[in-house]
C-alpha cells in the first residue's frame, strides 16, 4: 500500500500593500529633500543598520544615558541573555560605537561598556533620521 500525498491547502491571498501616505503627497526624506511616494522607501536605507537592530538600539540608548555600564547592568536592564548581549556588544564594538574594558573587581571579572564619540555621533544621526521619518509621515 502506498501513501497518498495529502492535498495542499489553498494559500491565503496576500493583502494588497497599502501606501503609507496618500498618492501624490510629498514626503520629506531624512536627507532633508522632497521626494514623491514612489521614492519614499529611499529614506529607510539611510538608517544605520548596526544601530537599527532592536537589541543594539537598546544597548546604545542605555549607554547614552550613563558614562558607562557593566555587562551585568546592561543584561538586567535590557532583559538580554549574557550571550545575546555579548554578540550585539561585539557588533557595536566592531563598528567603533562602543568600547569594552575588562578588569577585575576583587577576583571577579568585570566587563564595562562605554559609548565612544563615534557611537554618540551615530546615535544622534540615527535619532535625527527617525525624527525626520516620523515627521514626514505625520505631515503627509
Backbone torsions as a table, in degrees:
resi	resn	phi	psi	omega
1	UNK	NA	127.9	179.4
2	UNK	-101.2	146.1	-179.2
3	UNK	-77.6	133.0	178.3
4	UNK	-84.6	134.6	178.3
5	UNK	-66.8	142.2	178.7
6	UNK	-72.6	139.5	176.6
7	UNK	-67.0	143.2	-179.9
8	UNK	-73.1	139.2	175.6
9	UNK	-74.4	143.1	179.8
10	UNK	-62.9	139.8	179.2
11	UNK	-78.5	136.7	-179.9
12	UNK	-66.6	145.2	178.3
13	UNK	-66.7	137.9	178.5
14	UNK	-79.8	136.3	178.5
15	UNK	-65.9	145.2	179.2
16	UNK	-69.6	146.2	179.9
17	UNK	-64.8	134.8	177.0
18	UNK	-104.2	131.0	-179.8
19	UNK	-66.4	148.9	-178.4
20	UNK	-80.9	-12.0	177.5
21	UNK	-145.5	156.0	-180.0
22	UNK	-59.4	148.0	179.2
23	UNK	-59.1	141.7	176.7
24	UNK	84.7	-9.5	180.0
25	UNK	-77.3	156.2	179.8
26	UNK	-99.2	136.2	176.5
27	UNK	-117.2	143.5	174.8
28	UNK	-86.6	130.9	176.1
29	UNK	-79.5	165.6	180.0
30	UNK	-68.1	-15.4	176.8
31	UNK	-79.1	-9.2	175.7
32	UNK	103.2	-11.1	179.8
33	UNK	-87.1	-180.0	176.9
34	UNK	-101.8	149.8	178.0
35	UNK	-146.8	156.3	176.0
36	UNK	-89.0	175.1	-174.2
37	UNK	-58.0	-36.9	-176.9
38	UNK	-65.3	-23.1	179.7
39	UNK	-105.4	9.2	-177.7
40	UNK	-61.4	-30.0	-179.6
41	UNK	-67.6	-20.8	179.8
42	UNK	-60.7	-22.3	-179.6
43	UNK	-71.7	-29.3	-174.4
44	UNK	-68.3	-41.2	179.7
45	UNK	-61.0	-17.1	177.8
46	UNK	-70.3	-15.6	178.0
47	UNK	-69.1	138.9	179.5
48	UNK	-69.5	113.3	-175.6
49	UNK	-68.9	-23.2	177.3
50	UNK	-70.2	-44.6	-177.3
51	UNK	-80.2	-31.0	-170.2
52	UNK	-63.0	-24.7	179.1
53	UNK	-64.6	138.5	-170.8
54	UNK	-51.9	-51.0	-176.7
55	UNK	-67.8	-39.4	179.7
56	UNK	-69.4	-36.9	175.7
57	UNK	-62.8	-40.6	178.2
58	UNK	-64.4	-41.8	179.3
59	UNK	-62.3	-49.6	-178.9
60	UNK	-63.3	-40.7	178.7
61	UNK	-61.9	-44.4	179.6
62	UNK	-64.8	-39.0	-179.8
63	UNK	-73.5	-24.8	178.9
64	UNK	-71.0	-18.6	-177.8
65	UNK	-96.9	-0.2	-176.1
66	UNK	-149.1	148.3	178.2
67	UNK	-59.6	-36.0	177.7
68	UNK	-161.4	159.9	176.2
69	UNK	-143.6	144.9	177.5
70	UNK	-80.0	163.5	177.7
71	UNK	-56.6	-45.5	-178.4
72	UNK	-64.3	-38.8	177.4
73	UNK	-61.9	-49.8	179.7
74	UNK	-61.5	-44.6	-180.0
75	UNK	-56.6	-45.7	-176.6
76	UNK	-73.7	-43.0	-178.6
77	UNK	-66.1	-39.2	-175.1
78	UNK	-94.9	-4.0	-179.8
79	UNK	55.8	47.8	176.1
80	UNK	-107.5	158.7	172.9
81	UNK	-80.0	162.6	177.9
82	UNK	-57.1	-45.7	-178.1
83	UNK	-65.7	-42.7	179.7
84	UNK	-63.4	-45.3	177.8
85	UNK	-60.8	-44.2	-179.1
86	UNK	-61.1	-43.8	-178.6
87	UNK	-64.9	-46.2	-178.7
88	UNK	-69.8	-36.8	177.1
89	UNK	-64.1	-37.4	178.5
90	UNK	-63.6	-41.0	177.3
91	UNK	-60.5	-44.4	179.4
92	UNK	-67.1	-37.5	178.0
93	UNK	-66.8	-42.6	178.0
94	UNK	-61.8	-31.7	178.2
95	UNK	-80.3	-8.4	-179.5
96	UNK	83.1	14.6	-176.9
97	UNK	-86.8	-27.9	177.1
98	UNK	-133.6	158.7	172.4
99	UNK	-114.5	151.8	-176.9
100	UNK	-125.9	120.5	177.8
101	UNK	-115.2	134.3	178.8
102	UNK	-117.0	130.7	176.6
103	UNK	-148.3	-169.7	-179.7
104	UNK	-122.3	139.0	170.5
105	UNK	-107.9	95.6	-170.3
106	UNK	71.5	-120.1	177.1
107	UNK	-103.0	2.9	-176.8
108	UNK	-96.0	126.1	176.7
109	UNK	-67.6	144.3	-179.1
110	UNK	-136.9	131.1	177.4
111	UNK	-109.1	129.2	180.0
112	UNK	-121.8	133.4	179.4
113	UNK	-110.4	144.0	176.4
114	UNK	-135.6	146.4	174.7
115	UNK	-80.4	128.1	179.3
116	UNK	-81.8	170.0	176.6
117	UNK	-61.2	-40.2	177.7
118	UNK	-65.3	-37.3	178.3
119	UNK	-66.9	-41.1	178.5
120	UNK	-65.6	-41.7	178.5
121	UNK	-64.1	-42.0	178.8
122	UNK	-64.7	-39.4	179.1
123	UNK	-65.9	-43.9	177.6
124	UNK	-62.2	-41.8	177.8
125	UNK	-62.7	-43.4	178.9
126	UNK	-61.4	-45.6	179.0
127	UNK	-62.1	-40.3	177.6
128	UNK	-62.0	-42.2	178.4
129	UNK	-63.3	-44.3	179.9
130	UNK	-64.8	-41.8	178.7
131	UNK	-62.6	-42.2	178.6
132	UNK	-65.2	-39.5	179.2
133	UNK	-65.9	-44.1	177.9
134	UNK	-63.5	-45.5	179.5
135	UNK	-60.6	-41.9	-178.8
136	UNK	-66.0	-32.5	178.5
137	UNK	-74.6	-33.3	179.8
138	UNK	-73.5	-33.9	-177.1
139	UNK	-90.0	-4.5	-178.3
140	UNK	-75.5	NA	NA
